[in-house]
Amino acid sequence: MLTLMLLVLGIAFAWLAVDAWLLRGGVRLPYFELLKMRGQSADHLTLEEQNERQRFDERRLTGNTNSAFVVFAVISVGCFLGVVVSWVPG
């Protein structure tokens, strides 16, 4: 029963990993574009301040589907390894 549950979870997380891979981010948007999407303005910021704030936002990894892919892939591989280990007599 545990083997079947791990197999189903592995398949589900593999599907989520594939979905996150397909939704992964492409080219990064300029910071002023991100601010416009948030409803904010960058008129009062210099270009250096915009770059510094963009680096800070990237370090926080907010909404990063690339990291979601890695998480789902690692969980999926772990579930599949659990299936293999449970099948091996020992």
Jmol script that loads the backbone (N, CA, C; Angstrom):
load data "model"
ATOM      1  N   MET A   1       0.819  -1.193   0.000  1.00  0.00           N
ATOM      2  CA  MET A   1       0.000   0.000   0.000  1.00  0.00           C
ATOM      3  C   MET A   1       0.869   1.265   0.000  1.00  0.00           C
ATOM      4  N   LEU A   2       1.950   1.226   0.799  1.00  0.00           N
ATOM      5  CA  LEU A   2       2.864   2.360   0.835  1.00  0.00           C
ATOM      6  C   LEU A   2       3.521   2.571  -0.524  1.00  0.00           C
ATOM      7  N   THR A   3       3.856   1.469  -1.190  1.00  0.00           N
ATOM      8  CA  THR A   3       4.476   1.559  -2.508  1.00  0.00           C
ATOM      9  C   THR A   3       3.543   2.228  -3.502  1.00  0.00           C
ATOM     10  N   LEU A   4       2.284   1.843  -3.471  1.00  0.00           N
ATOM     11  CA  LEU A   4       1.303   2.436  -4.382  1.00  0.00           C
ATOM     12  C   LEU A   4       1.114   3.921  -4.087  1.00  0.00           C
ATOM     13  N   MET A   5       1.066   4.283  -2.815  1.00  0.00           N
ATOM     14  CA  MET A   5       0.905   5.689  -2.446  1.00  0.00           C
ATOM     15  C   MET A   5       2.121   6.505  -2.902  1.00  0.00           C
ATOM     16  N   LEU A   6       3.320   5.979  -2.697  1.00  0.00           N
ATOM     17  CA  LEU A   6       4.523   6.684  -3.143  1.00  0.00           C
ATOM     18  C   LEU A   6       4.567   6.806  -4.664  1.00  0.00           C
ATOM     19  N   LEU A   7       4.107   5.789  -5.355  1.00  0.00           N
ATOM     20  CA  LEU A   7       4.076   5.838  -6.816  1.00  0.00           C
ATOM     21  C   LEU A   7       3.116   6.920  -7.301  1.00  0.00           C
ATOM     22  N   VAL A   8       1.939   6.983  -6.697  1.00  0.00           N
ATOM     23  CA  VAL A   8       0.957   8.008  -7.086  1.00  0.00           C
ATOM     24  C   VAL A   8       1.486   9.402  -6.757  1.00  0.00           C
ATOM     25  N   LEU A   9       2.080   9.562  -5.582  1.00  0.00           N
ATOM     26  CA  LEU A   9       2.658  10.864  -5.223  1.00  0.00           C
ATOM     27  C   LEU A   9       3.806  11.234  -6.154  1.00  0.00           C
ATOM     28  N   GLY A  10       4.633  10.264  -6.510  1.00  0.00           N
ATOM     29  CA  GLY A  10       5.730  10.538  -7.435  1.00  0.00           C
ATOM     30  C   GLY A  10       5.237  10.995  -8.786  1.00  0.00           C
ATOM     31  N   ILE A  11       4.190  10.353  -9.278  1.00  0.00           N
ATOM     32  CA  ILE A  11       3.613  10.756 -10.568  1.00  0.00           C
ATOM     33  C   ILE A  11       3.011  12.153 -10.472  1.00  0.00           C
ATOM     34  N   ALA A  12       2.305  12.424  -9.367  1.00  0.00           N
ATOM     35  CA  ALA A  12       1.688  13.745  -9.194  1.00  0.00           C
ATOM     36  C   ALA A  12       2.753  14.841  -9.129  1.00  0.00           C
ATOM     37  N   PHE A  13       3.807  14.613  -8.356  1.00  0.00           N
ATOM     38  CA  PHE A  13       4.862  15.628  -8.264  1.00  0.00           C
ATOM     39  C   PHE A  13       5.660  15.736  -9.560  1.00  0.00           C
ATOM     40  N   ALA A  14       5.794  14.658 -10.302  1.00  0.00           N
ATOM     41  CA  ALA A  14       6.448  14.734 -11.610  1.00  0.00           C
ATOM     42  C   ALA A  14       5.622  15.592 -12.562  1.00  0.00           C
ATOM     43  N   TRP A  15       4.306  15.432 -12.500  1.00  0.00           N
ATOM     44  CA  TRP A  15       3.437  16.260 -13.346  1.00  0.00           C
ATOM     45  C   TRP A  15       3.554  17.733 -12.953  1.00  0.00           C
ATOM     46  N   LEU A  16       3.600  18.011 -11.637  1.00  0.00           N
ATOM     47  CA  LEU A  16       3.765  19.399 -11.189  1.00  0.00           C
ATOM     48  C   LEU A  16       5.117  19.961 -11.612  1.00  0.00           C
ATOM     49  N   ALA A  17       6.144  19.132 -11.593  1.00  0.00           N
ATOM     50  CA  ALA A  17       7.466  19.587 -12.026  1.00  0.00           C
ATOM     51  C   ALA A  17       7.466  19.928 -13.517  1.00  0.00           C
ATOM     52  N   VAL A  18       6.826  19.084 -14.313  1.00  0.00           N
ATOM     53  CA  VAL A  18       6.738  19.366 -15.751  1.00  0.00           C
ATOM     54  C   VAL A  18       5.949  20.647 -15.986  1.00  0.00           C
ATOM     55  N   ASP A  19       4.861  20.825 -15.248  1.00  0.00           N
ATOM     56  CA  ASP A  19       4.047  22.027 -15.389  1.00  0.00           C
ATOM     57  C   ASP A  19       4.848  23.268 -14.992  1.00  0.00           C
ATOM     58  N   ALA A  20       5.595  23.190 -13.900  1.00  0.00           N
ATOM     59  CA  ALA A  20       6.424  24.323 -13.489  1.00  0.00           C
ATOM     60  C   ALA A  20       7.526  24.590 -14.508  1.00  0.00           C
ATOM     61  N   TRP A  21       8.064  23.535 -15.124  1.00  0.00           N
ATOM     62  CA  TRP A  21       9.090  23.719 -16.165  1.00  0.00           C
ATOM     63  C   TRP A  21       8.504  24.460 -17.359  1.00  0.00           C
ATOM     64  N   LEU A  22       7.276  24.117 -17.734  1.00  0.00           N
ATOM     65  CA  LEU A  22       6.651  24.784 -18.874  1.00  0.00           C
ATOM     66  C   LEU A  22       6.298  26.235 -18.563  1.00  0.00           C
ATOM     67  N   LEU A  23       6.079  26.548 -17.287  1.00  0.00           N
ATOM     68  CA  LEU A  23       5.725  27.912 -16.889  1.00  0.00           C
ATOM     69  C   LEU A  23       6.924  28.725 -16.424  1.00  0.00           C
ATOM     70  N   ARG A  24       8.129  28.179 -16.587  1.00  0.00           N
ATOM     71  CA  ARG A  24       9.311  28.856 -16.051  1.00  0.00           C
ATOM     72  C   ARG A  24       9.487  30.228 -16.690  1.00  0.00           C
ATOM     73  N   GLY A  25      10.156  31.083 -15.947  1.00  0.00           N
ATOM     74  CA  GLY A  25      10.354  32.451 -16.393  1.00  0.00           C
ATOM     75  C   GLY A  25      11.380  32.544 -17.500  1.00  0.00           C
ATOM     76  N   GLY A  26      11.168  33.477 -18.363  1.00  0.00           N
ATOM     77  CA  GLY A  26      12.107  33.719 -19.437  1.00  0.00           C
ATOM     78  C   GLY A  26      13.027  34.862 -19.074  1.00  0.00           C
ATOM     79  N   VAL A  27      13.056  35.846 -19.906  1.00  0.00           N
ATOM     80  CA  VAL A  27      13.900  37.009 -19.695  1.00  0.00           C
ATOM     81  C   VAL A  27      13.305  37.842 -18.560  1.00  0.00           C
ATOM     82  N   ARG A  28      14.178  38.329 -17.697  1.00  0.00           N
ATOM     83  CA  ARG A  28      13.709  39.163 -16.594  1.00  0.00           C
ATOM     84  C   ARG A  28      13.225  40.507 -17.109  1.00  0.00           C
ATOM     85  N   LEU A  29      12.154  40.987 -16.500  1.00  0.00           N
ATOM     86  CA  LEU A  29      11.629  42.298 -16.858  1.00  0.00           C
ATOM     87  C   LEU A  29      12.442  43.384 -16.177  1.00  0.00           C
ATOM     88  N   PRO A  30      12.527  44.563 -16.808  1.00  0.00           N
ATOM     89  CA  PRO A  30      13.150  45.686 -16.109  1.00  0.00           C
ATOM     90  C   PRO A  30      12.351  46.040 -14.853  1.00  0.00           C
ATOM     91  N   TYR A  31      13.024  46.609 -13.886  1.00  0.00           N
ATOM     92  CA  TYR A  31      12.386  46.864 -12.599  1.00  0.00           C
ATOM     93  C   TYR A  31      11.202  47.809 -12.731  1.00  0.00           C
ATOM     94  N   PHE A  32      11.281  48.808 -13.613  1.00  0.00           N
ATOM     95  CA  PHE A  32      10.168  49.739 -13.742  1.00  0.00           C
ATOM     96  C   PHE A  32       8.921  49.043 -14.294  1.00  0.00           C
ATOM     97  N   GLU A  33       9.106  48.005 -15.103  1.00  0.00           N
ATOM     98  CA  GLU A  33       7.957  47.228 -15.585  1.00  0.00           C
ATOM     99  C   GLU A  33       7.309  46.447 -14.440  1.00  0.00           C
ATOM    100  N   LEU A  34       8.145  45.870 -13.573  1.00  0.00           N
ATOM    101  CA  LEU A  34       7.606  45.168 -12.410  1.00  0.00           C
ATOM    102  C   LEU A  34       6.842  46.122 -11.500  1.00  0.00           C
ATOM    103  N   LEU A  35       7.373  47.328 -11.330  1.00  0.00           N
ATOM    104  CA  LEU A  35       6.675  48.310 -10.502  1.00  0.00           C
ATOM    105  C   LEU A  35       5.343  48.711 -11.124  1.00  0.00           C
ATOM    106  N   LYS A  36       5.303  48.870 -12.445  1.00  0.00           N
ATOM    107  CA  LYS A  36       4.035  49.214 -13.101  1.00  0.00           C
ATOM    108  C   LYS A  36       3.015  48.111 -12.904  1.00  0.00           C
ATOM    109  N   MET A  37       3.456  46.844 -12.946  1.00  0.00           N
ATOM    110  CA  MET A  37       2.530  45.741 -12.733  1.00  0.00           C
ATOM    111  C   MET A  37       2.009  45.732 -11.299  1.00  0.00           C
ATOM    112  N   ARG A  38       2.807  46.217 -10.363  1.00  0.00           N
ATOM    113  CA  ARG A  38       2.389  46.292  -8.964  1.00  0.00           C
ATOM    114  C   ARG A  38       1.585  47.549  -8.665  1.00  0.00           C
ATOM    115  N   GLY A  39       1.459  48.443  -9.653  1.00  0.00           N
ATOM    116  CA  GLY A  39       0.723  49.684  -9.449  1.00  0.00           C
ATOM    117  C   GLY A  39       1.556  50.754  -8.776  1.00  0.00           C
ATOM    118  N   GLN A  40       2.880  50.645  -8.867  1.00  0.00           N
ATOM    119  CA  GLN A  40       3.771  51.620  -8.248  1.00  0.00           C
ATOM    120  C   GLN A  40       4.491  52.409  -9.326  1.00  0.00           C
ATOM    121  N   SER A  41       5.196  53.438  -8.920  1.00  0.00           N
ATOM    122  CA  SER A  41       5.919  54.273  -9.861  1.00  0.00           C
ATOM    123  C   SER A  41       7.407  54.265  -9.530  1.00  0.00           C
ATOM    124  N   ALA A  42       8.234  54.359 -10.559  1.00  0.00           N
ATOM    125  CA  ALA A  42       9.684  54.389 -10.372  1.00  0.00           C
ATOM    126  C   ALA A  42      10.259  55.737 -10.778  1.00  0.00           C
ATOM    127  N   ASP A  43       9.399  56.751 -10.883  1.00  0.00           N
ATOM    128  CA  ASP A  43       9.868  58.057 -11.349  1.00  0.00           C
ATOM    129  C   ASP A  43      10.864  58.694 -10.394  1.00  0.00           C
ATOM    130  N   HIS A  44      10.729  58.427  -9.107  1.00  0.00           N
ATOM    131  CA  HIS A  44      11.584  59.070  -8.115  1.00  0.00           C
ATOM    132  C   HIS A  44      12.880  58.293  -7.854  1.00  0.00           C
ATOM    133  N   LEU A  45      13.061  57.141  -8.491  1.00  0.00           N
ATOM    134  CA  LEU A  45      14.240  56.304  -8.254  1.00  0.00           C
ATOM    135  C   LEU A  45      15.268  56.472  -9.369  1.00  0.00           C
ATOM    136  N   THR A  46      16.522  56.501  -8.980  1.00  0.00           N
ATOM    137  CA  THR A  46      17.575  56.504  -9.989  1.00  0.00           C
ATOM    138  C   THR A  46      17.726  55.082 -10.536  1.00  0.00           C
ATOM    139  N   LEU A  47      18.441  54.968 -11.643  1.00  0.00           N
ATOM    140  CA  LEU A  47      18.646  53.655 -12.251  1.00  0.00           C
ATOM    141  C   LEU A  47      19.432  52.728 -11.316  1.00  0.00           C
ATOM    142  N   GLU A  48      20.382  53.288 -10.582  1.00  0.00           N
ATOM    143  CA  GLU A  48      21.161  52.491  -9.637  1.00  0.00           C
ATOM    144  C   GLU A  48      20.273  51.946  -8.512  1.00  0.00           C
ATOM    145  N   GLU A  49      19.362  52.784  -7.996  1.00  0.00           N
ATOM    146  CA  GLU A  49      18.449  52.325  -6.952  1.00  0.00           C
ATOM    147  C   GLU A  49      17.493  51.261  -7.488  1.00  0.00           C
ATOM    148  N   GLN A  50      17.050  51.416  -8.731  1.00  0.00           N
ATOM    149  CA  GLN A  50      16.181  50.408  -9.333  1.00  0.00           C
ATOM    150  C   GLN A  50      16.901  49.067  -9.444  1.00  0.00           C
ATOM    151  N   ASN A  51      18.157  49.092  -9.885  1.00  0.00           N
ATOM    152  CA  ASN A  51      18.934  47.850  -9.998  1.00  0.00           C
ATOM    153  C   ASN A  51      19.156  47.202  -8.638  1.00  0.00           C
ATOM    154  N   GLU A  52      19.428  48.029  -7.618  1.00  0.00           N
ATOM    155  CA  GLU A  52      19.633  47.497  -6.268  1.00  0.00           C
ATOM    156  C   GLU A  52      18.348  46.852  -5.735  1.00  0.00           C
ATOM    157  N   ARG A  53      17.221  47.495  -5.938  1.00  0.00           N
ATOM    158  CA  ARG A  53      15.945  46.922  -5.485  1.00  0.00           C
ATOM    159  C   ARG A  53      15.580  45.659  -6.282  1.00  0.00           C
ATOM    160  N   GLN A  54      15.917  45.637  -7.562  1.00  0.00           N
ATOM    161  CA  GLN A  54      15.644  44.449  -8.365  1.00  0.00           C
ATOM    162  C   GLN A  54      16.485  43.273  -7.874  1.00  0.00           C
ATOM    163  N   ARG A  55      17.746  43.506  -7.555  1.00  0.00           N
ATOM    164  CA  ARG A  55      18.582  42.429  -7.005  1.00  0.00           C
ATOM    165  C   ARG A  55      18.028  41.932  -5.679  1.00  0.00           C
ATOM    166  N   PHE A  56      17.504  42.842  -4.848  1.00  0.00           N
ATOM    167  CA  PHE A  56      16.910  42.441  -3.575  1.00  0.00           C
ATOM    168  C   PHE A  56      15.679  41.577  -3.816  1.00  0.00           C
ATOM    169  N   ASP A  57      14.821  41.969  -4.764  1.00  0.00           N
ATOM    170  CA  ASP A  57      13.632  41.176  -5.082  1.00  0.00           C
ATOM    171  C   ASP A  57      14.003  39.810  -5.623  1.00  0.00           C
ATOM    172  N   GLU A  58      15.055  39.723  -6.426  1.00  0.00           N
ATOM    173  CA  GLU A  58      15.484  38.439  -6.976  1.00  0.00           C
ATOM    174  C   GLU A  58      16.033  37.518  -5.898  1.00  0.00           C
ATOM    175  N   ARG A  59      16.660  38.092  -4.881  1.00  0.00           N
ATOM    176  CA  ARG A  59      17.179  37.263  -3.788  1.00  0.00           C
ATOM    177  C   ARG A  59      16.035  36.662  -2.975  1.00  0.00           C
ATOM    178  N   ARG A  60      14.923  37.330  -2.901  1.00  0.00           N
ATOM    179  CA  ARG A  60      13.792  36.803  -2.141  1.00  0.00           C
ATOM    180  C   ARG A  60      13.068  35.693  -2.892  1.00  0.00           C
ATOM    181  N   LEU A  61      13.289  35.581  -4.202  1.00  0.00           N
ATOM    182  CA  LEU A  61      12.691  34.540  -5.044  1.00  0.00           C
ATOM    183  C   LEU A  61      11.167  34.522  -4.938  1.00  0.00           C
ATOM    184  N   THR A  62      10.551  35.680  -5.061  1.00  0.00           N
ATOM    185  CA  THR A  62       9.105  35.743  -4.969  1.00  0.00           C
ATOM    186  C   THR A  62       8.487  35.303  -6.284  1.00  0.00           C
ATOM    187  N   GLY A  63       7.665  34.271  -6.231  1.00  0.00           N
ATOM    188  CA  GLY A  63       6.967  33.804  -7.415  1.00  0.00           C
ATOM    189  C   GLY A  63       7.874  33.190  -8.458  1.00  0.00           C
ATOM    190  N   ASN A  64       8.951  32.609  -8.058  1.00  0.00           N
ATOM    191  CA  ASN A  64       9.911  32.067  -9.006  1.00  0.00           C
ATOM    192  C   ASN A  64       9.533  30.631  -9.357  1.00  0.00           C
ATOM    193  N   THR A  65       9.053  30.419 -10.581  1.00  0.00           N
ATOM    194  CA  THR A  65       8.663  29.064 -10.979  1.00  0.00           C
ATOM    195  C   THR A  65       9.861  28.178 -11.238  1.00  0.00           C
ATOM    196  N   ASN A  66      11.041  28.771 -11.443  1.00  0.00           N
ATOM    197  CA  ASN A  66      12.236  27.949 -11.621  1.00  0.00           C
ATOM    198  C   ASN A  66      12.560  27.185 -10.342  1.00  0.00           C
ATOM    199  N   SER A  67      12.405  27.841  -9.195  1.00  0.00           N
ATOM    200  CA  SER A  67      12.663  27.141  -7.935  1.00  0.00           C
ATOM    201  C   SER A  67      11.551  26.152  -7.634  1.00  0.00           C
ATOM    202  N   ALA A  68      10.322  26.426  -8.078  1.00  0.00           N
ATOM    203  CA  ALA A  68       9.224  25.474  -7.880  1.00  0.00           C
ATOM    204  C   ALA A  68       9.500  24.190  -8.653  1.00  0.00           C
ATOM    205  N   PHE A  69      10.069  24.312  -9.848  1.00  0.00           N
ATOM    206  CA  PHE A  69      10.423  23.128 -10.625  1.00  0.00           C
ATOM    207  C   PHE A  69      11.412  22.257  -9.865  1.00  0.00           C
ATOM    208  N   VAL A  70      12.418  22.866  -9.290  1.00  0.00           N
ATOM    209  CA  VAL A  70      13.441  22.106  -8.570  1.00  0.00           C
ATOM    210  C   VAL A  70      12.827  21.400  -7.367  1.00  0.00           C
ATOM    211  N   VAL A  71      11.979  22.093  -6.629  1.00  0.00           N
ATOM    212  CA  VAL A  71      11.346  21.494  -5.444  1.00  0.00           C
ATOM    213  C   VAL A  71      10.488  20.294  -5.848  1.00  0.00           C
ATOM    214  N   PHE A  72       9.633  20.469  -6.857  1.00  0.00           N
ATOM    215  CA  PHE A  72       8.760  19.372  -7.278  1.00  0.00           C
ATOM    216  C   PHE A  72       9.564  18.208  -7.850  1.00  0.00           C
ATOM    217  N   ALA A  73      10.629  18.514  -8.579  1.00  0.00           N
ATOM    218  CA  ALA A  73      11.449  17.448  -9.148  1.00  0.00           C
ATOM    219  C   ALA A  73      12.152  16.646  -8.055  1.00  0.00           C
ATOM    220  N   VAL A  74      12.659  17.314  -7.037  1.00  0.00           N
ATOM    221  CA  VAL A  74      13.345  16.618  -5.945  1.00  0.00           C
ATOM    222  C   VAL A  74      12.361  15.745  -5.168  1.00  0.00           C
ATOM    223  N   ILE A  75      11.172  16.262  -4.895  1.00  0.00           N
ATOM    224  CA  ILE A  75      10.160  15.461  -4.190  1.00  0.00           C
ATOM    225  C   ILE A  75       9.757  14.264  -5.028  1.00  0.00           C
ATOM    226  N   SER A  76       9.593  14.464  -6.332  1.00  0.00           N
ATOM    227  CA  SER A  76       9.215  13.370  -7.223  1.00  0.00           C
ATOM    228  C   SER A  76      10.283  12.285  -7.244  1.00  0.00           C
ATOM    229  N   VAL A  77      11.536  12.683  -7.366  1.00  0.00           N
ATOM    230  CA  VAL A  77      12.631  11.707  -7.369  1.00  0.00           C
ATOM    231  C   VAL A  77      12.683  10.970  -6.032  1.00  0.00           C
ATOM    232  N   GLY A  78      12.442  11.678  -4.943  1.00  0.00           N
ATOM    233  CA  GLY A  78      12.412  11.036  -3.634  1.00  0.00           C
ATOM    234  C   GLY A  78      11.307  10.001  -3.517  1.00  0.00           C
ATOM    235  N   CYS A  79      10.143  10.317  -4.049  1.00  0.00           N
ATOM    236  CA  CYS A  79       9.034   9.348  -4.034  1.00  0.00           C
ATOM    237  C   CYS A  79       9.369   8.127  -4.883  1.00  0.00           C
ATOM    238  N   PHE A  80       9.942   8.350  -6.058  1.00  0.00           N
ATOM    239  CA  PHE A  80      10.301   7.218  -6.913  1.00  0.00           C
ATOM    240  C   PHE A  80      11.408   6.372  -6.285  1.00  0.00           C
ATOM    241  N   LEU A  81      12.344   7.006  -5.596  1.00  0.00           N
ATOM    242  CA  LEU A  81      13.376   6.240  -4.886  1.00  0.00           C
ATOM    243  C   LEU A  81      12.754   5.429  -3.751  1.00  0.00           C
ATOM    244  N   GLY A  82      11.746   5.994  -3.092  1.00  0.00           N
ATOM    245  CA  GLY A  82      11.032   5.245  -2.058  1.00  0.00           C
ATOM    246  C   GLY A  82      10.336   4.027  -2.616  1.00  0.00           C
ATOM    247  N   VAL A  83       9.777   4.151  -3.831  1.00  0.00           N
ATOM    248  CA  VAL A  83       9.146   3.002  -4.487  1.00  0.00           C
ATOM    249  C   VAL A  83      10.182   1.919  -4.777  1.00  0.00           C
ATOM    250  N   VAL A  84      11.329   2.329  -5.302  1.00  0.00           N
ATOM    251  CA  VAL A  84      12.377   1.356  -5.634  1.00  0.00           C
ATOM    252  C   VAL A  84      12.872   0.665  -4.372  1.00  0.00           C
ATOM    253  N   VAL A  85      13.094   1.417  -3.312  1.00  0.00           N
ATOM    254  CA  VAL A  85      13.587   0.847  -2.069  1.00  0.00           C
ATOM    255  C   VAL A  85      12.562  -0.118  -1.466  1.00  0.00           C
ATOM    256  N   SER A  86      11.280   0.220  -1.578  1.00  0.00           N
ATOM    257  CA  SER A  86      10.252  -0.663  -0.996  1.00  0.00           C
ATOM    258  C   SER A  86      10.088  -1.943  -1.806  1.00  0.00           C
ATOM    259  N   TRP A  87      10.461  -1.936  -3.083  1.00  0.00           N
ATOM    260  CA  TRP A  87      10.367  -3.141  -3.911  1.00  0.00           C
ATOM    261  C   TRP A  87      11.549  -4.078  -3.732  1.00  0.00           C
ATOM    262  N   VAL A  88      12.693  -3.532  -3.313  1.00  0.00           N
ATOM    263  CA  VAL A  88      13.896  -4.350  -3.174  1.00  0.00           C
ATOM    264  C   VAL A  88      13.766  -5.211  -1.916  1.00  0.00           C
ATOM    265  N   PRO A  89      13.902  -6.513  -2.071  1.00  0.00           N
ATOM    266  CA  PRO A  89      13.813  -7.349  -0.870  1.00  0.00           C
ATOM    267  C   PRO A  89      15.042  -7.153   0.009  1.00  0.00           C
ATOM    268  N   GLY A  90      14.826  -7.081   1.270  1.00  0.00           N
ATOM    269  CA  GLY A  90      15.994  -6.875   2.086  1.00  0.00           C
ATOM    270  C   GLY A  90      15.672  -6.964   3.486  1.00  0.00           C
TER     271      GLY A  90
END
end "model"
wireframe off; spacefill off
backbone 0.3
color backbone group
